[in-house]
């Protein structure tokens, strides 16, 4: 058998017959390629070749599948859809009794860069429009919302990871590259060399900073090039400081979409806020999108006076890099930095929009517990038989559903990071009221704050014009109904015409 020479273009025989039946393909230079067998692997982008074949590498004398596909497109008059049909593919030649069998088409698998856990998703919870950050940030519009549920189109997803970056609950996790792979690469870069004064994290594919005279700005620097800048979160920036980097500069390619740039910039804001809360120089983490009109290229990388020299690596627990939950990673990193800086603050204030924090409830709360029903992560709890609202802060994502659904507008979010891990899992009372007991039978049936609120709202209503009628508001529903039926009120109410 003769192999196809590099650069040759196979052509159909002049009589238009099936090239297999004719004994093989004939190239432009007259070389005949005998056809034996090949598996067909359909690729949509082959139709963009305008009828010409690529330079193919033969596999032990076997005509490749994509060459076969192109020849069938030309043989079918340019109809790619027809050529991809198994029924019109040429039969195998030289196979004896199997000569009439069609070429088998293998199944096509689509790469999935993300893992979606719908039970964690805040979108469309409690019949209200909740979180939609992944919808807004995806540059490929590969994420859609239908019926209050998130769906992914993996055919157009490019694995940039921006959805996982902004997801506050880790409902979306990047699996390629995984969190462990990125953190392990960071650890090897920083702990396997001399102390690193400045770590530059960039998605610059042209290595424009590799040739920049960095030694004039920041000696002992290292450059970490990412496939996508949205693979860099606040947990990775803090981990770099823990692994020994003196300063971290995130350089974002201006060709990224504005939504992606803003998302990465916000992650650096979060990291800077944590450093500021710990009493450390916040300029140890910086962000820039070159060209920056406010900074020269040299000023981007120069070590600021307030920045820190390279630190000795501060050991992290083994489970740190293998923890897929970025919320847990960030808390572990904050705890390590809190110990390193000997900080005394019990909590760190964070910027608005942070996925960590508590809520503040004022005295107008009636303990109706609508917020408890709406909370998707079960961070808010109704405490037993006592009218009390409690919060487990580690579960709170600051999603604002409780704030939006509160009928009294009594809830206010307070973004922060607790530094004491024991307090994170402890239920804390936010608001408490006395129990209202039925004045007729004595059973508890509501909070006193709620009864007081109802009495104020119904004061002056015609159905509660006298003391007896008002007293029914302090009864359970059974006693309230019985008292109304036994009173003269029913006769009065029945006089009103039914509309």
N, C-alpha and C positions, 0 to 999 in steps of 0.2 A: 504494500500500500504506500502511496506517496502522500507526504504531509503537505499541508498548506503552507506556503512560504509567507514570511512576515510582510505585511503590506499588500498582499494580493487581495483581489476582490472576486468572490465566486459569482458566477452568472448561470442563469438557466440556459439550457440548451436551446438552440435557435428554433426548434420546432415547437417549443412551448410544452413539451411533454414533461411528465413528472421526472425530476432528475434522478430519483432512486430507480425508477423503472428503466431509465436510460443508462444506468450503470454508475452514476456518480455525478458530482458537480464538476464543472469545467471553469477554471479561473481565467482571468483576462489574458494571461500569458500562455494559455493552452495547457496548463497542468490539470490533469484529471484527478479528482479526489474520490476514491471509492467510499461509499457509505456503508457502514456496518450497523451501528446502533448508537443511540444517545438518549439520555434522559432530558426531558424538556423542563426548563425552569423559567417560567414566564416573568419578564420584567417590563413594566410599562414604559420605562424611559428608552427602550430600544426603538420605539417608534419615532424618536426624534432624530434618527440617523439619515433621514431622507433616502432610504433605500440602500445606502452603502453599509457594508459590514465593518465592524471594528477589526483591529489587528488581533486575531485570535491565536491562542496557543493550543495546539492539538494535544489531545490526551491519548497517547499510545495509538495514534493514527485514527482516532475516532473524531468525527465531525462534532464540534461543540453544539450545545443546545441553542445558544443565542444565534449562531450562524444559521442553524436550521430555521429558527423563527424568522430571521430576516428574509431568507429565501422564500419562505411560505408567504410572507407579506407581498413580495413581488409577484409570486406565482398566482396569488389571489387578487391581483389588480390593486394592491395597496390597502386592502381591507384588513387591518390588524385584528379586528374583532373576529373575523372569519378565520384568520390564520391561527388564532389561539384556541379554536375549537378542536377537540381531540378527533372528531369525526373526519376532519379534512386534512389531518396530518398525514404525511406519506408513510406507507407501511414499511416495516423492516424488510430488508433484502438479505438474501443468503441465510435465512434461518429455517429453511426447510418447511416443516408443517406450521411454523409460527409466522409465516410471511404475511398473513392477513391481519395480524394483531396491530392495533394502534399504539403509538407511543404513550406511555402512562404519564399523566401530569401530576407532579408531586404537590402536596398541599403547601400553601404559602403561610408562614407564620410571621406575625407582626411583632417587632420588638416593643416591649413595654418598659419604659424608663421609670415609671412611678408605680407605687402601691397605694391604693385607695381603700381606706377603712371607713365605710359609710356610717357606721355607728358613732364615730367621733365627729362627723361633720355637723357644723352648726347651721348650714344653709337650709332654710325652709322649716326650721323647727318651730313648734308651738303655733303652727298655722300663720306664722309671721315671716316676713322677709328678713332673714338673718344675714350671716356673713356671706360675702361675695368677693373676697379679695382675690381668689384664684381666677375667677372669671375676668376680673379687670386687668390682671397683670400678664396673662398668657399672650405672648406675642404671635402665636400661630392660631389663636382662637380655637384651640383643640378641646376646650372645656365648655360645655353647654349646660344650661339649666332648663329642666322640663318637669313640670308638676312638683316643684319644690325639691327636686333631686338633681344632684350633680352627675354628669356623664362625661366620659373621656373618649375622644377620637384618637386612638393610638396610631392611626395611619398617617396623621399629619404632625404628631408630637415629635419634637426634636430633642427632647430630654434636657432642655435648658435648666429645669429645676426651679423656675421662678414661682411656680404654684406651691411647691414644697417650702420654699423660702418664706412665703407670706402666710402660710396656713398656721393659725394660732393654736390648733389642737393636735397637730401631727396626724391629721386624718390623711394627708398626702405625704408620702415619704419617697425620697429619691432612692432607687435601688441600683442604679448604674450611672455614675459610680456611687457606691454606698457611702454612708457616713463614716463607717469604719475605714474604708480605703482612703478617703480624703484625710482623715485625722492621722492615720498611720503614715501617709506621705509627708504630712506636716511635721510629725514627730521625728521622722528620719532626717528631714532636711535641717531641723534646728538642733537636734541632739547629737548628730553624727559629725559635727564640725566645731570649729572654734566658736566662741560666743558671737551671736549675730546682733549687731547694733540695730539694723533696720531690715525688716522683712517686707518685700514688695509683693503683693498679690495682684495679679493682673490677668486679663484675658486677651492680651495683645499677642496675636499670632505672628506678627512680623518681628517680634523681639526688638522693638525700637529702643527699649530701655537697656538691653544687653550691651549696646554700643555706646550708651551715654556715659560720660566720665563720672560714674557714681562715687569713686573714691574721693573726689573733691567735695562731695556733699555728705556722704555717709559711709565711712569706712566699715569694713566687715559686714557688708550687706549680702542678702540673698534674695533671689527672685523666684517666685513660685507662680508658674503660668497655669491657669485653669482653663478647661475647655469652655466653661461658661462662668461669667462673673457671679451669676445668681446661685452658684454653688457655695458662696461664701456667706455665712450667717454670723450673728453675734457670738455664738458659741465657739466658732472657729477662730474668731479674732481674739477672744479671751484665752482660748487654748494656746494660741501662739505666744502670748505673753507668759503663760504658765510654763511652756516648754523652753523659755529662755530668751525670746526675742525682746530687745529693748523697746522697739517701736514697730508699729505695723502701718503700712500705707496701702490702701486699696485703690488701684488705678483702674478705672472703668472705661472701656472702649466707648467712645461717643457714638458708635454705630448701633449700640443697643437701643431698644425702644425707651422712650421717656418713663414708661411705667416700670420697666426693669431697673433703670438707673435710680429712680426714686426708691424702689424697694431695697436696693443694696445700700443706698445712702442712709435710709432709715435704720438699717441694721448697724451701721457704724454709729449713728446717733444713740442707739440703745447701748452699744458698748461703751461709748464715751460717758453716757449718763451713769453707768455702773461704776466706772473708774472715778468719776466726780463724787459719787456718793461714798465711795471707799476712801476718799481723801487722797487719791492718786492723780497725777497729771493726766487730764483727759486727752491731751495731744499725743499721747502714746498710740492712739488710734486716729488715723486720718483718712480722708476720702477725697478723691479728685477725679475729674473727667477732663483729660487733656483735649484740646488746648484750653486752659483755664485763663480767662482774661484778667483775673485778679491775682494770678500767681505766675511767675516765670517757671520754666521747666526745672530750673535749678532749685527754686524755692519749694517745689513739691517734695523733694527728697532730702532737703537739708535737715539735719537733726536739730529740732528746736531747743532753746536753752532750758525749757522746763521738762524736756523729755528725759527718759532714763537710759543709762547705759545697759548693755546686755546683762541679763540676770543669769544666775545659775538655774538650770532646769529644776522646777519644783515638781516632784513626782506626783503623778495622778494615779488613781486606782486603776487596776487592769481593766475593769469593766467600763471605764470611761469611753475608750475609743470604740467599743463594741456595743454601746448603748444607742439604739436607733432613734430613741425619743429625744428630740433636740431640746425640749423643755427641761428634761432631766439633766441633759448635758450642760445646759446653761446654768442651772442651779448648782450643779457640782463645781463648775468653773468659778462661779461667784463665791462659793464656800471656800475654795482653795485660795482665791485672792484675798478674801476676808481674813483668812488665817495668816497669809504672807504679810499683809500690811498691818496686822494687829489692829484692825478696825474695831471700834466699839459700837458702831451704829447697829441697832436692832433691825432696821429696815432701810432700804435705799429707795429714794423717790425716782420714778421713771417717767418718761414723756408720755403724753396722751397717745392712746392707740397701742400701748404695750399690752401683751397678752398675759401679764402678771399683775396681781393686785387684789385689793379688797373692795368692799362697798360700804358706804356710810348711809345709815337709815335715820331720818329725823323723827321728831315726835308726832308728826301727822300720820304716821303709819298706823293702820287699823288692824294689822295682822290678818288680812284677808287671804294671804298665802297664794295669791296669783303668781307672784314671782317664783315661788317654790315649784309650782306646776310648770312654769315656762322654762326654768333653768335646764339646759340640755345636758350639763355635766354633773348634775346633782350636787352642786357646790352649796346650794341653799337648802336648808332642812327645816321642817316643822318639828319642834322638839316635843315629842311625846304628848301627854295630856295637858301640858301647861302651854298657854299662848306665848310662844317664844319663837323668834326667827334666828337661826344659827347659820354660820358659814364655815366651810372647810376651805381654807384659802388655796391650798395646792390644786384644787379642782377648778378654780375660777379662771376663766380666760378673758374676762372683761368684754364679753360679746355684746353687752348693752340690752339684751332681751329683757332682763329684769327691769331695767330702767325704763324701757319703752312701754312695757305692759302694766306698770304700776298705776292704778287708777288715781292714787293720791299724789303721784309724782314725789314720793318720799325718798327715793333711792338716788344716790350719787356715787359714781365710780371713783376709786382712788388707786391709780396705778402705783405699784411699789413692788419691791423684791424683799421678802423676808429673809434674813440671814440665819435665823435659828431653824434648823430642819425639824425640830420637835414641834414647833408652833404651826408648821405647815399642815400637819395632819390632825391638829386639834380643832374640834368644833368650838367656835367662839360665838357667844350670844351677841346679836346685833340690836335686837329690840325685844322688849318683854312687856306684857300687860297683865292685869288681873283677870281672873276668869269670871265671866258673867254667868250666874246661876239663875235658873228659872224661879221667879218669885212665887210660882204656884206649887211646883213639885220639887224644886231644889236641885235638879240635875244641871251640870255645866253644859252649855250649848254654844258659847261664842266667847270672844274676847270682849272685855268691858269697853275697850277703845272703839271697837266696831259698833257696839250698841249705842254708845254716846254719839258717834258720828251719824247713825241712822236717825236718832231722836232729833238731832239738830236739823237734818235735812227735811224731815217730815213735819216739823213744827208748823202749825197753821194749815195743814192739809185737812180737807173736809172729812176724811175718814178717821182722823185722829183729833177731833175737836174737843173732847172732854178728857178728864183724867183717866177714866176707865179704858178708853180707847188707846190712850198713850201708854198705859201700863201693859198693854198686850205686847208692845215691843220688847218688854223685859221677860217675856215668856218663851218657852220652847214652842216649836210649831204645833205639837199636839195640844198643849194647854191653850195656846192662842186660838186655835180652831174651835176647841170646845167652848171657850168663853164667848167667842163671837156668835156661835150658834144658839147659845142659851140667853143671849141678851136681846134687847129690843132693837138692836142695830139692824138685824136682818130684815125686820119689817120695814124699816126706813129705807134700807138699800134697795129692797124689792120694789119700791115705789118709782124708782128711776126707770124710764123706758129703756128697753134693750135696743141698741143700735146695730 
